[in-house]
Amino acid sequence: MERVANKKSYMVLLAAAGINFISAILYVWSVISKALINQLGWTGKEASLPYTTLTITFVIAMVIFGKIVDSKGPTIPALGGSILVGVGVFLSGLTESPAIMTITMGVLVGAGSGIINVATAATGVKWFPPEKKGMVTGIVVAGVGLSSAFYSPLANYLIGSVGMGKTFTYLGVFVLLTGIPLSLIIKNPPQELMEAGGEVNKDKNISIDYDWKYIIKDKYFYKLWVMLGLSSSAGLMIIGHISNIAKLQINWEAGFVLVIILSIFNSLGRVLGGLISDKVERLTLVRIIFILQMINMFSFSMYSNVILLSLGVAIAGLCYGGGFSIFPAMASDAYGSKNFGMIYGILFTAWGLGGVIGPMTAATILDSRGTYNYAYMVAGILLIIAIGITFTGKKK
């Protein structure tokens, strides 16, 4: 039986994109952190700690639950992830303590988001034929990118009108009411379709569905891991600090507008990156994205007005989003989709590394220097290293 997309396939795909849209509140952290600094008097490091913890917890949850999704199915993990995100955001509205919010946002929301991410991405590729991997991963993760365009103005309005506490409370209830129904749609395809969709090396007629024991011994996997970690640090730096960057760099208080721009281009990059990577050599496309992002980061300190900064943010979002859809497709190309949940989870521990390097580097430099300029340079240098890795060879 051939794996062919049908109405059920697209229903699961849209539900996956929808639940990612609902759960991706982490992508408006720059709006939240600015309010934590201005309203509650937190330092830059204190405001970055929940976000950094969230990225670490996110990838740990992906690794742990990737195996569970592969063996037990995605529905229960997706449901549990939605509950964790909603409850974590709700509880954040009951505290003003950096330590407690590191638990509610950093641990609970981070774990829930990670579970949802691996459950949706690993399930989506199983419903569609291999030649549509890029499209599928692009659409699934596009929900994450687009969410900022919704959450940013909403969070900005709520913070200004009802304060930080009630903002978290309202958003938490919203996540629970919308995420739980969507999670129940996330299911694996029938077993016969999954078996028929198993990828095969046509020349030797052997399965290429590998497991984690293989990938941790494979040099190509570590190339993917390092490239993803280094490149994502630049995007996560901008995502975590863009509202404050707008205030310091061009004295503009409406930084939430830049979050919307970042969101739109992040989402656009995810869809375009996935679609284009189905048509061209993925590693070449990744190299082009890295080069564009490197130039952008070295130029970021020179963006001295709203138009230039908006352009820089758009490029950062486009490049970050493109990588987020291409890397899962590259991993699935190399190792198959049967155990993709576990493989995807291990690969995206690199994103957790980027979440530590990018936002915390920027916060540390801001607290010590009062500017982000040196942080942009660090991000540019890391991208040069990532570019170099793309020339070291591809998976045979």
N, C-alpha and C positions, 0 to 999 in steps of 0.2 A: 504494500500500500504506500503510495507516494504522499509525502507531507505537503499539503496544499492549503494556503490560507483560505479561511471561510469566515462567515459572520461571527462565529464563536471566537475565532482567532483575534479578530479586530475588537470584539467586546472586551476580551482579556487585555489586549494591548492598551485600549483606551482607559480601562480601569487602572492598569498599572501606571500609566501616565498621570491619571487623576489622583491616585493616592500619593504619588511622589509630589505632585503639586501641593496637596494639602499638608504633607508632613515636613516640607522643606523650609520650615521657619528659620532654620539656622542661617539661611542666606540673607536675612535682613538684620544680622547681628550688628552691622555697622550703625544702623539706626538705633538699636537698643543700647549698644555700648556708649554711644554719644550721650544718650539720656542718662545712663548710669553715672557717667562722669559729671555731667552738668547738673543733674537733679539730686543725685545721692552722694556726690563728692568722691567717687571711686577714682583710683589712679588708672593710668592706661593699662598697666599689667593686670590689675584686679578686674578690669572690664574685659580683658582678653582671655583670662583664665577659664571661664566657663566655656567659651568658644573653642579654645585649644583642647580642653578636656573632652568636649563633645566630639571633635574630630578623631581623637584617640579611641574613645569608647565606640564610636561609629564603626571603625574598622575591626576592632576586636569582636564586636557583635557580628559583623559580616563573616569573619572567619568561623566563629562558633556555629552560627546558624546556617552558613552556606551548606555544610554537610547535612544538617537537618532538613533543609529545603530539598536537597537532592534525594534524600532517602524517604522522607515522610510527606513531602508535598509542601506547597507554599501558603495554603490558606490559613492555618493556625498561626504560623510565624507572622504573616502579614497582619492578622487580627491582633496578636500580642504587641506587635510593633506600633500599631495605631493607638492602642491603649496607653502604652508607655509614653509616646510623644504627647498625647493629650493630657495625661495626668501630670507629666513633668512640667509642661508649660503652665498648667493650672496652679501647681504648687509653687512655681516661681513667683506667682503673684502674691504669695503669702509671706515673703521674706525680703529683706533688704541686705542680707548678709552675703558677701562674696563667697564664703565657704559653703553655705547652704545652697546658694544658687549654682555653685559648681557641681553639686550633687543633682539638683533637680533638672537643670538644663544640660549640664555637662555629661552626667551619667545616664539619667532616665531618657531624656530626649535624644541624646547621642546613640544609645543602644537601640531605641525604637526606630530611629531613622536608618541606622545601619541594617537592621533586620528587614525593614521595608525595602531598602535599596536592593539587597541581595535576592529577596523573594521575588521582586518584580522583574529585575533584569534576567535572572536565571530562568524564570518561567516564560518570559516573552520569546526568547530565542528558540524555545522548544515547540512553539506553535507555528513557526514559519520555516520555510526552506532555507538552506544554508546561504544561498545567494542574496538573501534579504537581511543578513545579520546586521549590517551597518544601519539600515533603515530602522530595524526593530530597536536596537540599543539606543539609537538617536532619539526616537519618539518616546521611549520609556523615560530616559533621563531628561528629555526636554521639559517634562512636567516640573522637575526640580528647578530648572533654569527660569521658567516662566513664572514661578510662584512669587518671586521677588517683586514683579510688577504689580501683583495683587497685595502682598503683605506690606510692602514698603509704605505706600500712601496710607494704608489702613492703620498700620502701627504708628506712623507719624501723627495721624489724626487722633488716634486714641490716647497716645502719650500726652499730647497737648490738651486734650479735653477731659480725660478721666484719670490721668496719671499712670505710672508704671505698673502698680499693683493690679488695677482693674484691667489694664491692657493684657497682661499675661492671663488673667482669669478668663476674659472673654475669648481670647484666641484658643485657650485650652479647651473650652467647651465646644468651640467651632470645630476643632480637629477631631474630637471624639464623635460628634454628631455626623460628620461627613466621612471620616476615615474608616470607621467600622463597617458601614454598608459596602464601601468599595472593596475592602479587604476580602469580603466573602465571595467576590467574583474572581479573585486571583486563584486559579486552579491549573493543574497540569493538564495537557491534552490526553486523550485516551492512550493507553499503553501501546496499542498497535501502531499508532502514529509516531510515538517516541522511538519505538524500535525501528520503524521504517525510516525515520529521519536520521539514524545513526550515520555519522560521516565516515566515508571509506576512501582509502587511498586506491584510486581506480587502477593504477599500474600494478599494484601488488595485491589488491583485494583484501586489505587488512584494516581493521578498525583503527581510527586515530582518536578514540575517546580515552584520553589518559586521565590518571588521577593525581592527587597531590604528591604521592611518593615519586612520581616521575618528574614533575615540574620543579621540585626543589633541588633536583640534580642537573637541571638543564640550564645552560648558560644563557640561552635566549630569554628565558623567563626573568632572569636577573637584569638583563638589559631593559626589558619592558618595565620592570619594577623601578629601577633607578630613573629612567626617563620620565615615568609618570610622577614620581615623587618630586623630582627637581622642577618639572614644568608646572605642576599644580601649585607649588609654593607661591609663584608669582600671582596667579589668579586668586588664590585664597588670601593673600596679603591685601589685594585691592578690595575683595569682597568684605573682609573683616574691618577695613578702616576707611572706606571711601567717604562716608559722611564726615569724618574728622579731617580727612585729606582736603575735602572741599572747603571746610572752615579755615584750616591753617594755610592752605596753598593759595586760595583765591578769595578768602574771606567771604565765603558764600554759605549761608545758613540752610539753604534748601538742598542739602546733600541727598535727601531721599529721592530727588529727581534723578540723580546719577545712579542710585540703586535701581530705579526703574529701567534706565537705559542699559545698565549692566545686565539686568534680568532678561530684557528682550534679546540682546545680542548673545548672551549666554545660551538661551534657548535656541536661537537661530543657529548658533554654531553647532549645537548638539544635533539638530536635524540635518543641516547641510553637511556636517562632518561625516555623519553616518551614511547619508545618501551618496556623497561623492566617493567615499572610501569603498563602496560597492562597485565603483566603476574604474578606479585607478589603484595603483599600488599603495597600500596603506602606509608603509614606512616612509615613502617619498612625501606623502601628504603630511605626515607628522613632522617631518623635517621642515617643510615650508611653514607650518604653524609655529614651530619653535623659533625660526628665524624672525618671523613677523613679531612674535611676542618679545623676543630679545631686543629688537630695535625699539619697540614701544616702551619697554621698561627703562632703557638707557635714556629715553627722551622724556620720561614722565615728569621729571623735575622742571622741565621747560614749558609745561602746559600751564600758562599764566592767566587764562581766562576761561569762561564757562564753555565756550565752543571747543577750545583745544582740549580741555580736561574731559569734556563729553566724548570727544573723538578717541582719546586715550582709553577711557573706560569702555567704550564700544569695542575697541580692538582687543582689550584684555578679556572682555566677556566672550567675544567670538572665538578667540584662541583657546581659552579655558574650556568652553563648552565643546569645541571640536574634539579636543583630546579626550574628554569624558565619554564620548560615544565611540571613538576610534579604538582606544585601548582595549575595551572589552571585546570588540570584534576581532582584533588582532590575537587576543588570547584564545578566543573560540576557534579561529582559523587554525591555530597551532595545536590545540589540545582537545578540540571537540566540545560538544554541548552536554553530553550525558552527565558529567561531574562539574558542570560549569559553575554551580553555586559555590562550591568549595574553592575552585580555582579563582573565581571572581573575588571572593572574600580575601584570599591570600594576596592577590594582586593589589587590591585596594588598601592594603596596609601601607602601601607607598603614598596613597593620598593622605593617610594619617600623618606620615612623615612631613608631607608638604604643609599640613595644617599646623604642625608645630613650628617648622622653619619659617614660613611666611608671616603669619600674624604675630608670633612672639618676637621675631626679629624686628619687625616694624614697631611693635610696642616698646621693646627695649631701647631701640635707637631713638624713638620719639621721646621717651622719658629722660634720656641722657643728653640728647642733642637738640631737642625741640623742633625737629624737622624729620621728614620721611626720606630726604634725598639720598642718604647713604643706604637705606633699605632698598630703594629702587636699583641701586648699583649692585647690591648683593644678589637680587633676583636676576638681573641681567647676566651676571657671571655664572650663576647656576644654569641658566638657559644655554650659555655657550657650551658648558659641559654636556648638557643633554643633546645639543646639536652634534657634538663630536661622537657621541655614542651611536647616533643614527648611521654613521659611516663605517661602523665596525662589522657590518654584515647582517643579513636577515636569516630567518628560520629556513633551513633547508627541508 
